[in-house]
Amino acid sequence: MSENKEYKKAIVASEITRREIESLPVAYAYATDCLGQAVETLGDQPLESTINIDNKFFAKGLSLYRKIFSKEFSFELVVEGRQIEVVPDPKNWEEIKDAVLVWANYVNNAFRKGLYKSTQHHIGSITSSIEENSAIVQSYLIATHVYSDVAPDTGVSLSWGTYTDQVILENGSWLIKSRRLDVISTNPISAVAKLAVE
């Protein structure tokens, strides 16, 4: 009888762990969309810059990133099977003081360069494979980037892809150590085309 109770406890614990791990991609999307709203920040900044730290949207996004990323976090961007870049680059770990800040600045620079006024990242089809103190998580992405009034483009830019995360147990918390985004397609939808559909 006691063995059965222990077995049930193990199942419950593993389901709680799985939910915690699979919540990471959703938390990432929310943090990223905070940066999407940081329209009053300065773009084109050095990746270690703290110049935007007092902006409430940037600060919130960075704070949320700190809750979900390992201190040695890195992000690999792959488009149609070709690696575009890795940020921060693990080859330069000795020079990197704050990998999470580096990533927040990278995202913010990209959003400001795109002249977006907001973003929305939808995450779905989340699956995970867990082994003791590590896990692999996959999730699907549909990202909407809305152009601002000063952008040369109108409407939105849509991206589709798959995230693959390496997750580790670090100081009692499940954190993303590395994240890979395989982009399968990016397409703009102009405001004119959008109106025609409506």
TAPE-V932608 format. One record per residue. N is the residue number from 1. OMEGA is omega in degrees with one decimal (none if undefined). BURIAL is b if it has 24 or more other ideal C-beta (glycine too) atoms within 12 Angstrom, else e. Layout:
n={N/N}
omega={OMEGA/OMEGA}
burial={BURIAL/BURIAL}
This chain:
n={1/2/3/4/5/6/7/8/9/10/11/12/13/14/15/16/17/18/19/20/21/22/23/24/25/26/27/28/29/30/31/32/33/34/35/36/37/38/39/40/41/42/43/44/45/46/47/48/49/50/51/52/53/54/55/56/57/58/59/60/61/62/63/64/65/66/67/68/69/70/71/72/73/74/75/76/77/78/79/80/81/82/83/84/85/86/87/88/89/90/91/92/93/94/95/96/97/98/99/100/101/102/103/104/105/106/107/108/109/110/111/112/113/114/115/116/117/118/119/120/121/122/123/124/125/126/127/128/129/130/131/132/133/134/135/136/137/138/139/140/141/142/143/144/145/146/147/148/149/150/151/152/153/154/155/156/157/158/159/160/161/162/163/164/165/166/167/168/169/170/171/172/173/174/175/176/177/178/179/180/181/182/183/184/185/186/187/188/189/190/191/192/193/194/195/196/197/198}
omega={-179.7/177.7/179.0/178.1/179.6/178.2/178.9/177.5/-179.3/179.1/179.5/-179.8/-178.3/178.2/176.0/178.2/-179.5/178.9/179.5/-179.1/-176.8/174.6/-177.0/178.4/179.4/177.5/177.3/-179.5/-179.6/179.1/-179.4/179.4/170.3/177.5/176.2/179.6/-174.4/-172.5/-178.9/177.6/176.6/175.4/178.1/-178.7/171.8/-172.4/176.6/-174.8/174.6/-174.4/-177.0/-171.2/-178.2/174.8/-172.1/-179.5/176.9/-178.5/179.8/178.0/179.7/179.6/178.3/175.7/-178.7/179.8/-174.7/-177.0/169.3/178.8/178.9/-178.5/170.5/-176.3/178.4/178.4/-179.6/179.3/-179.6/175.9/-178.2/178.6/179.6/176.7/174.9/-176.5/-17.9/-179.7/-179.4/177.9/-176.4/-175.3/-176.3/-178.4/-174.1/179.4/-174.3/-176.2/-177.9/175.9/177.6/-178.9/179.5/178.6/178.7/179.4/-178.8/177.1/-179.7/-179.6/179.7/177.5/178.7/-178.7/176.6/175.1/175.1/177.2/173.5/-178.7/178.9/-179.1/179.4/178.3/-177.3/174.9/-179.6/174.1/-171.5/175.2/178.5/-174.3/179.2/-179.6/170.3/-179.0/173.9/178.3/177.5/-178.2/161.2/-176.9/176.9/178.3/-174.7/-179.8/177.1/-179.4/-178.6/179.5/176.9/176.8/176.6/177.9/-174.8/169.4/-178.9/176.7/176.3/178.6/179.5/173.3/170.1/-176.6/166.9/-175.0/-179.7/173.5/-174.9/-178.9/175.5/-179.6/174.5/-175.2/176.5/177.3/176.4/-177.4/177.6/174.6/172.6/179.2/179.3/180.0/171.5/-177.2/174.6/171.5/-176.5/178.5/179.6/179.5/178.9/178.7/-179.6/179.9/-178.9/none}
burial={e/e/e/e/e/e/e/e/e/e/e/e/e/e/e/e/b/e/e/b/b/b/b/b/b/b/b/b/b/b/b/b/b/b/b/b/b/b/b/e/b/e/b/e/b/e/b/e/e/e/e/b/b/e/b/e/b/b/b/b/b/b/e/b/b/b/b/b/b/b/b/b/b/b/b/b/b/e/e/e/e/e/e/e/e/b/b/b/b/e/e/e/e/e/e/b/e/b/b/b/b/b/b/b/b/b/b/b/b/b/b/b/e/b/e/b/b/b/b/b/b/b/b/e/e/b/e/b/e/b/e/e/e/e/b/b/b/b/b/b/b/b/b/b/b/b/b/b/e/e/b/e/e/e/b/b/b/b/b/b/b/b/b/b/b/b/b/b/e/e/e/e/e/b/b/b/b/b/b/b/b/b/b/e/e/e/e/b/e/e/e/e/e/e/e/e/e/e}
